[in-house]
């Protein structure tokens, strides 16, 4: 899930079946990089839970 606000973005991504990973990003953030890093982190989180 991706929400655009005045000052930036809120990005939420599932991390397995029991967790959600969230990130707050500035409005000038490179979203492609954010999604890539979050996907990697979500995989690691899903393995821990």
N, C-alpha and C positions, 0 to 999 in steps of 0.2 A: 504494500500500500504506500502511496506517495501523495503527500499533501503539500501544496505550495502556499506559502504565506507571504506577507509583505517583506519580511526580513530573511526568508530562507525556506527550507524544506524540512518536513518530518518524513522519514522513511521508516517503514515497518516491514519486516520480512520474517516469515516463519522459519523457525530453527528446529526442525523435527516436529513431532506431534504434540509436544508439551511446552514449547517455549517460543517466544517472539523476541527478535532482535530489533532494537530501535536506534535511530541516529538522527540527530539534529544537525543540519548543514546550513552554511551561509548561502546567500542567494547567488554568489559567484562560484559555488562549488562545481566541480566537474562530476556530474551525476553518473557518467559511465564508470568512472573510477570508484565512486562511492558504491555503486551496485556490485561491482566486481569484488571489492574488498568485503562487503557485507555478505555476499554469497559464500566466500571462503570462511568468514567468521561464523556464519550460521551453520555451516557444515561441522565445524569444530564444536560448537555449542551443542548441536544435536547429538554428537557422540558422547558428550559429558552427561547429558540428562537422561 
